[in-house]
Amino acid sequence: MIRKATWDDLDPVLSLYDKIHDGKEAGLIPVIWKRGVYPSRATAEEALKRDDLFVLEKEGKIVGSGIINQNQLDVYTGAPWQYSVPDDQVCVLHTMMVSPAEFGKGYAGEFLRFYEEYALEHGCTELRIDTNDQNAPARAMYQKRGYREIGIVTATSFNDIPGIRLVLLRS
């Protein structure tokens, strides 16, 4: 089940963030995130306040999360998107993650399907995602699900992390 997160979900989401940071620091997960910077408690709290944090729950346990909204990163401007659409028709998936203990169970694909349905239900015809250029597993998964890479851009500061190369993808 995927649903909007509540304040009661904050600690389980923060635990997911920690597990991803642990995997990154051990060299097992190729994310660009930085513990204490992004994603952090502030990331989750801001998303909860905006009402755009979602959680993937299995058997009463939060095993994944993501942020779905229409907030496009600055580097999206001027990118070679296939279609030029009004901003109110663009939906963006941010900070999607699945617990490392649950990798390979199809939960990321389940979250993507939810994102696609949610976007269409809210009048968005253009779906956009980004990931770092070194995250080969995420890139492969997105491409398998039909997302196309439209370019790689260098963000001068991505969530206060400088010099990140982001792969921009669209549905």
C-alpha positions as CSV (number, residue, x, y, z in Angstrom):
1,M,0.0,0.0,0.0
2,I,1.3,3.5,-0.9
3,R,-0.3,6.4,0.9
4,K,0.4,9.9,2.0
5,A,2.7,10.0,5.0
6,T,1.5,11.3,8.4
7,W,3.6,12.7,11.2
8,D,3.5,9.2,12.8
9,D,5.6,8.0,9.8
10,L,8.4,10.5,10.4
11,D,10.6,8.2,12.5
12,P,10.3,5.2,10.1
13,V,11.1,7.5,7.1
14,L,14.1,8.8,9.0
15,S,15.2,5.3,9.6
16,L,15.0,4.6,5.9
17,Y,17.2,7.6,5.2
18,D,19.7,6.3,7.7
19,K,19.8,2.9,6.1
20,I,20.4,4.4,2.7
21,H,23.2,6.6,4.1
22,D,24.7,3.6,5.8
23,G,24.7,1.7,2.5
24,K,26.2,4.7,0.7
25,E,29.0,5.1,3.3
26,A,29.8,1.4,3.0
27,G,30.1,1.8,-0.7
28,L,27.1,-0.4,-1.4
29,I,24.5,2.1,-2.6
30,P,25.6,4.6,-5.3
31,V,23.6,7.6,-4.2
32,I,24.9,11.2,-3.9
33,W,23.1,11.9,-0.7
34,K,25.0,13.1,2.3
35,R,24.1,12.2,5.9
36,G,22.9,15.3,7.8
37,V,22.4,17.2,4.5
38,Y,20.1,15.3,2.2
39,P,17.8,13.7,2.8
40,S,17.5,14.7,6.4
41,R,14.9,15.3,9.1
42,A,14.2,18.7,7.5
43,T,13.6,17.0,4.1
44,A,10.9,14.8,5.6
45,E,9.4,17.5,7.8
46,E,9.1,20.0,4.9
47,A,7.5,17.3,2.7
48,L,5.0,16.5,5.5
49,K,4.2,20.2,5.9
50,R,3.6,20.4,2.1
51,D,1.6,17.1,2.2
52,D,3.7,15.5,-0.6
53,L,5.5,12.8,1.3
54,F,4.4,9.3,0.5
55,V,5.2,6.0,2.1
56,L,5.2,2.4,0.8
57,E,3.9,0.1,3.6
58,K,4.0,-3.7,3.6
59,E,2.6,-5.7,6.5
60,G,2.4,-2.6,8.7
61,K,6.1,-1.6,8.1
62,I,7.3,1.4,6.1
63,V,9.7,-0.1,3.4
64,G,9.9,2.9,1.0
65,S,9.2,6.5,0.6
66,G,9.2,9.3,-1.9
67,I,8.1,12.9,-2.5
68,I,5.7,13.7,-5.3
69,N,5.0,17.2,-6.3
70,Q,5.4,19.8,-9.1
71,N,8.6,21.3,-7.8
72,Q,11.2,21.2,-10.6
73,L,14.8,21.7,-9.8
74,D,16.5,24.8,-11.3
75,V,18.6,22.6,-13.6
76,Y,15.3,21.5,-15.3
77,T,15.0,24.9,-16.9
78,G,16.5,24.8,-20.3
79,A,16.9,21.0,-20.3
80,P,16.1,19.3,-23.6
81,W,12.7,17.9,-22.5
82,Q,10.9,16.3,-25.4
83,Y,7.7,18.3,-24.9
84,S,7.2,21.9,-23.7
85,V,4.3,21.8,-21.3
86,P,3.0,24.3,-18.7
87,D,4.5,23.8,-15.2
88,D,1.1,22.8,-13.8
89,Q,1.2,19.7,-16.1
90,V,4.6,18.5,-14.8
91,C,4.9,16.1,-11.9
92,V,8.2,15.2,-10.3
93,L,9.3,12.3,-8.2
94,H,12.0,13.2,-5.6
95,T,13.9,11.2,-3.0
96,M,12.3,7.8,-3.9
97,M,13.9,5.0,-1.8
98,V,13.3,1.5,-0.8
99,S,14.9,-0.1,2.3
100,P,18.0,-2.0,1.3
101,A,16.6,-5.0,3.1
102,E,13.8,-4.9,0.5
103,F,15.9,-4.5,-2.7
104,G,14.9,-6.7,-5.5
105,K,11.3,-7.2,-4.5
106,G,9.7,-4.9,-7.0
107,Y,8.8,-2.1,-4.6
108,A,10.6,0.6,-6.6
109,G,8.5,-0.4,-9.6
110,E,5.4,-0.4,-7.5
111,F,6.2,3.1,-6.3
112,L,6.8,4.3,-9.9
113,R,3.4,2.9,-11.0
114,F,1.8,4.7,-8.1
115,Y,3.6,8.0,-9.1
116,E,2.4,7.6,-12.7
117,E,-1.2,7.0,-11.7
118,Y,-1.1,9.9,-9.1
119,A,0.3,12.3,-11.7
120,L,-2.3,11.5,-14.3
121,E,-5.1,11.7,-11.7
122,H,-3.9,15.2,-10.9
123,G,-3.8,16.4,-14.5
124,C,-0.1,16.0,-15.1
125,T,0.9,14.7,-18.5
126,E,4.7,15.1,-18.1
127,L,6.5,13.0,-15.6
128,R,10.1,13.9,-14.6
129,I,12.7,12.2,-12.4
130,D,16.3,12.8,-11.8
131,T,19.1,10.6,-10.4
132,N,22.8,10.9,-10.1
133,D,24.9,9.8,-13.1
134,Q,26.7,7.1,-11.0
135,N,23.5,5.4,-9.8
136,A,23.5,2.7,-12.5
137,P,20.8,0.5,-10.7
138,A,18.3,3.4,-10.6
139,R,19.0,4.4,-14.2
140,A,18.5,0.8,-15.4
141,M,15.3,0.5,-13.4
142,Y,13.9,3.8,-14.7
143,Q,14.7,2.8,-18.3
144,K,13.2,-0.6,-17.9
145,R,10.0,1.2,-16.8
146,G,10.0,3.3,-20.0
147,Y,11.7,6.5,-18.8
148,R,14.1,8.1,-21.2
149,E,17.3,9.9,-20.2
150,I,17.1,13.3,-21.9
151,G,20.5,14.7,-20.6
152,I,23.0,15.0,-17.8
153,V,23.4,18.3,-16.1
154,T,25.8,19.5,-13.4
155,A,24.0,21.2,-10.5
156,T,26.1,23.8,-8.8
157,S,24.3,22.9,-5.6
158,F,21.8,20.0,-5.3
159,N,20.2,20.1,-1.9
160,D,23.4,21.8,-0.6
161,I,25.6,19.2,-2.2
162,P,27.9,20.9,-4.8
163,G,28.9,19.7,-8.2
164,I,26.4,16.8,-8.7
165,R,25.8,15.4,-12.1
166,L,22.1,14.6,-12.5
167,V,20.6,12.4,-15.1
168,L,17.2,13.9,-16.2
169,L,14.6,11.4,-17.1
170,R,11.0,11.7,-18.5
171,S,8.2,9.3,-19.1
